[in-house]
Every structure is written in C-alpha cells, then in structure tokens.
Amino acid sequence: MDIINGFLEGVSGLLQNSGFVAIDWQNYVMIGISFILLYLAIKKEYEPLILLPLAFGMLLVNLCPGIMGAPKTEFVPELEYLSSHDIGTQSVQYAITEIGGERYYNVPEYGGLLYYLYQGVKMGIYPPLIFLGIGAMTDFGPLIANPKSFILGAAAQIGIFITFIGAIFLGFTAKEAGAIGIIGGADGPTAIFVTSKLAPDLLGPIAVAAYSYMALVPIIQPPIMKLLTTKKERSIKMEQLRPVSKLEKIIFPIVVTVLVALLLPDAAPLVGMLMLGNLMKESGVVDRIAKTAQNELMNIVTIFLGTTVGATAKGTVFLQLGTIKIIVLGLIAFGFGTAFGILFGKLMSVLDHGKTNPLIGSAGVSAVPMAARVSQKVGQMENPTNYLLMHAMGPNVAGVIGSAVAAGVLISLLG
C-alpha cells in the first residue's frame, strides 16, 4: 500500500511540475505563432538564419517559462539551514542577513539557461558583434563608386522619424516611440540595440516585428515600388559603376568611423564594429580573423541573439493591444522607408536626366542584401536585360550605416 501511495504521489508531483500546469492559453497562442515563423523560415526560407532560432526561442519560453527565469534569493532561517547542511563545508558559502533579530542564510536559486544568454542582448553586446560580421561580409565598393547612394540610404530612414511621431500620438512614451520607429530601418540588430537602451520591456514584439518584416521584404516592397513608379522608370538601365581601388576601400571605413564617432558617439558601437569588420576584410592582412568574424563568430552570436530575443515573446507579455499597435506601426515605418527611398530615387532620376532607376531607392532600407535583390527582380520584370543589383547595393549598404546613425540620434536624444 505504501508503495502504491508513493507511486501516486510521484505521478501527482510529476504532473504538477509538467508544462501543462505552468502554461495558459496565451502561451498556446504564441506556440502557434512560433510554428508559423518556423514554417516561414524552413519552407519559405525567409531570413532563416535569424527567424529559425527566434521562432524556436519563442517556442521554448512558452512551453517552459522558467527557461528565461531570473535568479532569485531564498532567505532560509539559520537553524533550519544548519540542520540540513554540513556546517563545516556549506555554511560559509552564503551571506548571512539579520531580519528582525533572526539570522538568515541567503541561498541563491539560479536562473534559466536563456536568461544568462540574454544578458548579451540586455547589455547591448550581441548587436555590435553582428555588425562586426556584417562588415566583414560587406563590399562598400558600390557605395564608394556612387556616393549619391548615401542620399537614398538616408531618405529611407525618414520612415523611422515619421513613425516615431505617430507612436507618440498613439500614447507611447518618447522612448517607446523611438524604439518602435527604428523598425522602419529594417535592421534587426539595430532595432534590438535601440530597444534594449530605450524600452527593454518592448524588446519581444519589436524584435519579432523587425525580423518578420525583414523576412517579408519580397512581399511588402514590390507593391509599393510599382505603385510609386512608372513602367518607363522601372525599365531604366543604369551605366556600369566605375572600378573602386583597394586604397579607397581601406580609407572608407576609417573615415566613416572617425566622422560618426566624433559627431554622434552613441552610434559608434554599431558603426564602429561594422567598419572594423569591413577594414579587416578589405585590408587583406588579417584574413584569419576576418573569416572568423564572417563565419564562426557571426553564426554563434546569431544563434544566441535569435534564440534569446525569441524567448522574450512570452504569451502574457506579447498578447496585448500595445503589441498589435507596435506591429502595425512597424509595418507603416517599413512602408514609409521604402516609399521615401523610391521618391528620392525618382527625384534623382529627374535631376540626372533619367540615368537613375528609382527602384534602387527601395533598397535604402538596410535589409542586406534582400532589398537589393528585390530591386533587381522588379527591374528585370519590366526589362529582362536590366541588371540593378550592384547599383542597388549602394543604397542598401548606405541604409545599414543610415539606420545605425538614426539609432545613435534616437539614443542621444531620448536615452
């Protein structure tokens, strides 16, 4: 009989500690959303390198909320603690606190696995490291060959500030509005960096929105591009870019770093690491660490960043009216960014008498290189002999710099 009772108590304890007890309907909804994101990452291959770990982190935290649990301290009365521990080896491990004249041992309970990995996001470490890897993989040649691309990259950031104003009108604080607006830059690491500084409580919905819209660039951008351009404009063939010397490519990251660090120190962590990675690539003297930044480091940080950011999307936190507002505002920000890039491309086309295809302006958002590929694809639909990819890469990499600078402006003004 004792054996049966013990078995039943064991089964009861197992059920009490199971995930079925720990989660509620909000968690199940988020689990469903994580399945959708996994489908988009695996089946549709929409930004799978970040979307897959992000979706799995979301799945994990809603199945097992404790995996993101923060460490706690339990106060155990001294007599109770000493009666169950070896005084000689254990009693010195924990600090002693006096409460109401009674002595207590401060016994720590460690946090969940993803809580500790998440500190790299919270302290703003992972996004600059991602930028280091991006810099080591980026060719700034198209931007150097056509400096006018900077204008298109800057124009695409206007959506950030329009959405910032809109978010304030919808009741968000200035810091929250700044974090929401940065979604318009279509740069996940930048969005995470800004949000961790200004509105860490919104990190889950903002990160999911930013990476989702990055993944959906091929779906969101083409209708806007076709709406704002004529068939004749989309058919414009652009002249081949001039060759860029190695010296120019080496000087470029150094000059950009000096200018940004002096003018806008808050953008230095992102822009500085981006340019360091690029300098390692272009100098040709540190191939070993340049390849490490491109591959091993980039891959490791992407896993940690994606999984832990996804793990901030708990059902009880994510499923709120504010989250819906953030997702809608993020889409508006992204749409405005694309639109302003195209409109400035149209203006540039008028000023240079039809030498610029306005479609490359849509690549001013910093979803590299997907936005540039979309410009190429839409251009070729109108003119199969049109090759806009390298021309679009100029605004695209300018957008990376532009979004980082916009992040620095927001942090400087609101932080």
Secondary structure as a PSIPRED ss2 file (coil, helix, strand):
# PSIPRED VFORMAT (PSIPRED V4.0)

   1 M C   1.000  0.000  0.000
   2 D H   0.000  1.000  0.000
   3 I H   0.000  1.000  0.000
   4 I H   0.000  1.000  0.000
   5 N H   0.000  1.000  0.000
   6 G H   0.000  1.000  0.000
   7 F H   0.000  1.000  0.000
   8 L H   0.000  1.000  0.000
   9 E H   0.000  1.000  0.000
  10 G H   0.000  1.000  0.000
  11 V H   0.000  1.000  0.000
  12 S H   0.000  1.000  0.000
  13 G H   0.000  1.000  0.000
  14 L H   0.000  1.000  0.000
  15 L H   0.000  1.000  0.000
  16 Q H   0.000  1.000  0.000
  17 N C   1.000  0.000  0.000
  18 S C   1.000  0.000  0.000
  19 G H   0.000  1.000  0.000
  20 F H   0.000  1.000  0.000
  21 V H   0.000  1.000  0.000
  22 A H   0.000  1.000  0.000
  23 I C   1.000  0.000  0.000
  24 D C   1.000  0.000  0.000
  25 W H   0.000  1.000  0.000
  26 Q H   0.000  1.000  0.000
  27 N H   0.000  1.000  0.000
  28 Y H   0.000  1.000  0.000
  29 V H   0.000  1.000  0.000
  30 M H   0.000  1.000  0.000
  31 I H   0.000  1.000  0.000
  32 G H   0.000  1.000  0.000
  33 I H   0.000  1.000  0.000
  34 S H   0.000  1.000  0.000
  35 F H   0.000  1.000  0.000
  36 I H   0.000  1.000  0.000
  37 L H   0.000  1.000  0.000
  38 L H   0.000  1.000  0.000
  39 Y H   0.000  1.000  0.000
  40 L H   0.000  1.000  0.000
  41 A H   0.000  1.000  0.000
  42 I H   0.000  1.000  0.000
  43 K C   1.000  0.000  0.000
  44 K C   1.000  0.000  0.000
  45 E C   1.000  0.000  0.000
  46 Y C   1.000  0.000  0.000
  47 E C   1.000  0.000  0.000
  48 P H   0.000  1.000  0.000
  49 L H   0.000  1.000  0.000
  50 I H   0.000  1.000  0.000
  51 L H   0.000  1.000  0.000
  52 L H   0.000  1.000  0.000
  53 P H   0.000  1.000  0.000
  54 L H   0.000  1.000  0.000
  55 A H   0.000  1.000  0.000
  56 F H   0.000  1.000  0.000
  57 G H   0.000  1.000  0.000
  58 M H   0.000  1.000  0.000
  59 L H   0.000  1.000  0.000
  60 L H   0.000  1.000  0.000
  61 V H   0.000  1.000  0.000
  62 N H   0.000  1.000  0.000
  63 L H   0.000  1.000  0.000
  64 C C   1.000  0.000  0.000
  65 P H   0.000  1.000  0.000
  66 G H   0.000  1.000  0.000
  67 I H   0.000  1.000  0.000
  68 M H   0.000  1.000  0.000
  69 G C   1.000  0.000  0.000
  70 A C   1.000  0.000  0.000
  71 P C   1.000  0.000  0.000
  72 K E   0.000  0.000  1.000
  73 T E   0.000  0.000  1.000
  74 E E   0.000  0.000  1.000
  75 F E   0.000  0.000  1.000
  76 V E   0.000  0.000  1.000
  77 P E   0.000  0.000  1.000
  78 E H   0.000  1.000  0.000
  79 L H   0.000  1.000  0.000
  80 E H   0.000  1.000  0.000
  81 Y H   0.000  1.000  0.000
  82 L H   0.000  1.000  0.000
  83 S H   0.000  1.000  0.000
  84 S C   1.000  0.000  0.000
  85 H C   1.000  0.000  0.000
  86 D C   1.000  0.000  0.000
  87 I H   0.000  1.000  0.000
  88 G H   0.000  1.000  0.000
  89 T H   0.000  1.000  0.000
  90 Q H   0.000  1.000  0.000
  91 S C   1.000  0.000  0.000
  92 V C   1.000  0.000  0.000
  93 Q C   1.000  0.000  0.000
  94 Y C   1.000  0.000  0.000
  95 A C   1.000  0.000  0.000
  96 I E   0.000  0.000  1.000
  97 T E   0.000  0.000  1.000
  98 E E   0.000  0.000  1.000
  99 I E   0.000  0.000  1.000
 100 G C   1.000  0.000  0.000
 101 G C   1.000  0.000  0.000
 102 E E   0.000  0.000  1.000
 103 R E   0.000  0.000  1.000
 104 Y E   0.000  0.000  1.000
 105 Y E   0.000  0.000  1.000
 106 N E   0.000  0.000  1.000
 107 V E   0.000  0.000  1.000
 108 P E   0.000  0.000  1.000
 109 E E   0.000  0.000  1.000
 110 Y C   1.000  0.000  0.000
 111 G C   1.000  0.000  0.000
 112 G C   1.000  0.000  0.000
 113 L H   0.000  1.000  0.000
 114 L H   0.000  1.000  0.000
 115 Y H   0.000  1.000  0.000
 116 Y H   0.000  1.000  0.000
 117 L H   0.000  1.000  0.000
 118 Y H   0.000  1.000  0.000
 119 Q H   0.000  1.000  0.000
 120 G H   0.000  1.000  0.000
 121 V H   0.000  1.000  0.000
 122 K H   0.000  1.000  0.000
 123 M C   1.000  0.000  0.000
 124 G C   1.000  0.000  0.000
 125 I C   1.000  0.000  0.000
 126 Y H   0.000  1.000  0.000
 127 P H   0.000  1.000  0.000
 128 P H   0.000  1.000  0.000
 129 L H   0.000  1.000  0.000
 130 I H   0.000  1.000  0.000
 131 F H   0.000  1.000  0.000
 132 L H   0.000  1.000  0.000
 133 G H   0.000  1.000  0.000
 134 I H   0.000  1.000  0.000
 135 G H   0.000  1.000  0.000
 136 A H   0.000  1.000  0.000
 137 M H   0.000  1.000  0.000
 138 T C   1.000  0.000  0.000
 139 D C   1.000  0.000  0.000
 140 F C   1.000  0.000  0.000
 141 G H   0.000  1.000  0.000
 142 P H   0.000  1.000  0.000
 143 L H   0.000  1.000  0.000
 144 I H   0.000  1.000  0.000
 145 A H   0.000  1.000  0.000
 146 N C   1.000  0.000  0.000
 147 P C   1.000  0.000  0.000
 148 K C   1.000  0.000  0.000
 149 S H   0.000  1.000  0.000
 150 F H   0.000  1.000  0.000
 151 I H   0.000  1.000  0.000
 152 L H   0.000  1.000  0.000
 153 G H   0.000  1.000  0.000
 154 A H   0.000  1.000  0.000
 155 A H   0.000  1.000  0.000
 156 A C   1.000  0.000  0.000
 157 Q C   1.000  0.000  0.000
 158 I H   0.000  1.000  0.000
 159 G H   0.000  1.000  0.000
 160 I H   0.000  1.000  0.000
 161 F H   0.000  1.000  0.000
 162 I H   0.000  1.000  0.000
 163 T H   0.000  1.000  0.000
 164 F H   0.000  1.000  0.000
 165 I H   0.000  1.000  0.000
 166 G H   0.000  1.000  0.000
 167 A H   0.000  1.000  0.000
 168 I H   0.000  1.000  0.000
 169 F H   0.000  1.000  0.000
 170 L C   1.000  0.000  0.000
 171 G C   1.000  0.000  0.000
 172 F C   1.000  0.000  0.000
 173 T C   1.000  0.000  0.000
 174 A H   0.000  1.000  0.000
 175 K H   0.000  1.000  0.000
 176 E H   0.000  1.000  0.000
 177 A H   0.000  1.000  0.000
 178 G H   0.000  1.000  0.000
 179 A H   0.000  1.000  0.000
 180 I H   0.000  1.000  0.000
 181 G H   0.000  1.000  0.000
 182 I H   0.000  1.000  0.000
 183 I H   0.000  1.000  0.000
 184 G H   0.000  1.000  0.000
 185 G H   0.000  1.000  0.000
 186 A C   1.000  0.000  0.000
 187 D C   1.000  0.000  0.000
 188 G H   0.000  1.000  0.000
 189 P H   0.000  1.000  0.000
 190 T H   0.000  1.000  0.000
 191 A H   0.000  1.000  0.000
 192 I H   0.000  1.000  0.000
 193 F H   0.000  1.000  0.000
 194 V H   0.000  1.000  0.000
 195 T H   0.000  1.000  0.000
 196 S H   0.000  1.000  0.000
 197 K H   0.000  1.000  0.000
 198 L H   0.000  1.000  0.000
 199 A C   1.000  0.000  0.000
 200 P H   0.000  1.000  0.000
 201 D H   0.000  1.000  0.000
 202 L H   0.000  1.000  0.000
 203 L H   0.000  1.000  0.000
 204 G H   0.000  1.000  0.000
 205 P H   0.000  1.000  0.000
 206 I H   0.000  1.000  0.000
 207 A H   0.000  1.000  0.000
 208 V H   0.000  1.000  0.000
 209 A H   0.000  1.000  0.000
 210 A H   0.000  1.000  0.000
 211 Y H   0.000  1.000  0.000
 212 S H   0.000  1.000  0.000
 213 Y H   0.000  1.000  0.000
 214 M H   0.000  1.000  0.000
 215 A H   0.000  1.000  0.000
 216 L C   1.000  0.000  0.000
 217 V H   0.000  1.000  0.000
 218 P H   0.000  1.000  0.000
 219 I H   0.000  1.000  0.000
 220 I H   0.000  1.000  0.000
 221 Q H   0.000  1.000  0.000
 222 P H   0.000  1.000  0.000
 223 P H   0.000  1.000  0.000
 224 I H   0.000  1.000  0.000
 225 M H   0.000  1.000  0.000
 226 K H   0.000  1.000  0.000
 227 L H   0.000  1.000  0.000
 228 L H   0.000  1.000  0.000
 229 T C   1.000  0.000  0.000
 230 T C   1.000  0.000  0.000
 231 K H   0.000  1.000  0.000
 232 K H   0.000  1.000  0.000
 233 E H   0.000  1.000  0.000
 234 R H   0.000  1.000  0.000
 235 S C   1.000  0.000  0.000
 236 I C   1.000  0.000  0.000
 237 K C   1.000  0.000  0.000
 238 M C   1.000  0.000  0.000
 239 E C   1.000  0.000  0.000
 240 Q C   1.000  0.000  0.000
 241 L C   1.000  0.000  0.000
 242 R C   1.000  0.000  0.000
 243 P C   1.000  0.000  0.000
 244 V C   1.000  0.000  0.000
 245 S C   1.000  0.000  0.000
 246 K H   0.000  1.000  0.000
 247 L H   0.000  1.000  0.000
 248 E H   0.000  1.000  0.000
 249 K H   0.000  1.000  0.000
 250 I H   0.000  1.000  0.000
 251 I H   0.000  1.000  0.000
 252 F H   0.000  1.000  0.000
 253 P H   0.000  1.000  0.000
 254 I H   0.000  1.000  0.000
 255 V H   0.000  1.000  0.000
 256 V H   0.000  1.000  0.000
 257 T H   0.000  1.000  0.000
 258 V H   0.000  1.000  0.000
 259 L H   0.000  1.000  0.000
 260 V H   0.000  1.000  0.000
 261 A H   0.000  1.000  0.000
 262 L H   0.000  1.000  0.000
 263 L H   0.000  1.000  0.000
 264 L C   1.000  0.000  0.000
 265 P H   0.000  1.000  0.000
 266 D H   0.000  1.000  0.000
 267 A H   0.000  1.000  0.000
 268 A H   0.000  1.000  0.000
 269 P H   0.000  1.000  0.000
 270 L H   0.000  1.000  0.000
 271 V H   0.000  1.000  0.000
 272 G H   0.000  1.000  0.000
 273 M H   0.000  1.000  0.000
 274 L H   0.000  1.000  0.000
 275 M H   0.000  1.000  0.000
 276 L H   0.000  1.000  0.000
 277 G H   0.000  1.000  0.000
 278 N H   0.000  1.000  0.000
 279 L H   0.000  1.000  0.000
 280 M H   0.000  1.000  0.000
 281 K H   0.000  1.000  0.000
 282 E H   0.000  1.000  0.000
 283 S H   0.000  1.000  0.000
 284 G C   1.000  0.000  0.000
 285 V C   1.000  0.000  0.000
 286 V C   1.000  0.000  0.000
 287 D H   0.000  1.000  0.000
 288 R H   0.000  1.000  0.000
 289 I H   0.000  1.000  0.000
 290 A H   0.000  1.000  0.000
 291 K H   0.000  1.000  0.000
 292 T H   0.000  1.000  0.000
 293 A H   0.000  1.000  0.000
 294 Q H   0.000  1.000  0.000
 295 N H   0.000  1.000  0.000
 296 E H   0.000  1.000  0.000
 297 L H   0.000  1.000  0.000
 298 M H   0.000  1.000  0.000
 299 N H   0.000  1.000  0.000
 300 I H   0.000  1.000  0.000
 301 V H   0.000  1.000  0.000
 302 T H   0.000  1.000  0.000
 303 I H   0.000  1.000  0.000
 304 F H   0.000  1.000  0.000
 305 L H   0.000  1.000  0.000
 306 G H   0.000  1.000  0.000
 307 T H   0.000  1.000  0.000
 308 T H   0.000  1.000  0.000
 309 V H   0.000  1.000  0.000
 310 G H   0.000  1.000  0.000
 311 A C   1.000  0.000  0.000
 312 T C   1.000  0.000  0.000
 313 A C   1.000  0.000  0.000
 314 K C   1.000  0.000  0.000
 315 G H   0.000  1.000  0.000
 316 T H   0.000  1.000  0.000
 317 V H   0.000  1.000  0.000
 318 F H   0.000  1.000  0.000
 319 L C   1.000  0.000  0.000
 320 Q C   1.000  0.000  0.000
 321 L H   0.000  1.000  0.000
 322 G H   0.000  1.000  0.000
 323 T H   0.000  1.000  0.000
 324 I H   0.000  1.000  0.000
 325 K H   0.000  1.000  0.000
 326 I H   0.000  1.000  0.000
 327 I H   0.000  1.000  0.000
 328 V H   0.000  1.000  0.000
 329 L H   0.000  1.000  0.000
 330 G H   0.000  1.000  0.000
 331 L H   0.000  1.000  0.000
 332 I H   0.000  1.000  0.000
 333 A H   0.000  1.000  0.000
 334 F H   0.000  1.000  0.000
 335 G H   0.000  1.000  0.000
 336 F H   0.000  1.000  0.000
 337 G H   0.000  1.000  0.000
 338 T H   0.000  1.000  0.000
 339 A H   0.000  1.000  0.000
 340 F H   0.000  1.000  0.000
 341 G H   0.000  1.000  0.000
 342 I H   0.000  1.000  0.000
 343 L H   0.000  1.000  0.000
 344 F H   0.000  1.000  0.000
 345 G H   0.000  1.000  0.000
 346 K H   0.000  1.000  0.000
 347 L H   0.000  1.000  0.000
 348 M H   0.000  1.000  0.000
 349 S H   0.000  1.000  0.000
 350 V H   0.000  1.000  0.000
 351 L H   0.000  1.000  0.000
 352 D C   1.000  0.000  0.000
 353 H C   1.000  0.000  0.000
 354 G C   1.000  0.000  0.000
 355 K C   1.000  0.000  0.000
 356 T C   1.000  0.000  0.000
 357 N C   1.000  0.000  0.000
 358 P H   0.000  1.000  0.000
 359 L H   0.000  1.000  0.000
 360 I H   0.000  1.000  0.000
 361 G H   0.000  1.000  0.000
 362 S H   0.000  1.000  0.000
 363 A H   0.000  1.000  0.000
 364 G H   0.000  1.000  0.000
 365 V C   1.000  0.000  0.000
 366 S C   1.000  0.000  0.000
 367 A C   1.000  0.000  0.000
 368 V C   1.000  0.000  0.000
 369 P C   1.000  0.000  0.000
 370 M H   0.000  1.000  0.000
 371 A H   0.000  1.000  0.000
 372 A H   0.000  1.000  0.000
 373 R H   0.000  1.000  0.000
 374 V H   0.000  1.000  0.000
 375 S H   0.000  1.000  0.000
 376 Q H   0.000  1.000  0.000
 377 K H   0.000  1.000  0.000
 378 V H   0.000  1.000  0.000
 379 G H   0.000  1.000  0.000
 380 Q H   0.000  1.000  0.000
 381 M H   0.000  1.000  0.000
 382 E H   0.000  1.000  0.000
 383 N C   1.000  0.000  0.000
 384 P C   1.000  0.000  0.000
 385 T C   1.000  0.000  0.000
 386 N C   1.000  0.000  0.000
 387 Y C   1.000  0.000  0.000
 388 L C   1.000  0.000  0.000
 389 L H   0.000  1.000  0.000
 390 M H   0.000  1.000  0.000
 391 H H   0.000  1.000  0.000
 392 A H   0.000  1.000  0.000
 393 M H   0.000  1.000  0.000
 394 G H   0.000  1.000  0.000
 395 P H   0.000  1.000  0.000
 396 N H   0.000  1.000  0.000
 397 V H   0.000  1.000  0.000
 398 A H   0.000  1.000  0.000
 399 G H   0.000  1.000  0.000
 400 V H   0.000  1.000  0.000
 401 I H   0.000  1.000  0.000
 402 G H   0.000  1.000  0.000
 403 S H   0.000  1.000  0.000
 404 A H   0.000  1.000  0.000
 405 V H   0.000  1.000  0.000
 406 A H   0.000  1.000  0.000
 407 A H   0.000  1.000  0.000
 408 G H   0.000  1.000  0.000
 409 V H   0.000  1.000  0.000
 410 L H   0.000  1.000  0.000
 411 I H   0.000  1.000  0.000
 412 S H   0.000  1.000  0.000
 413 L H   0.000  1.000  0.000
 414 L H   0.000  1.000  0.000
 415 G C   1.000  0.000  0.000
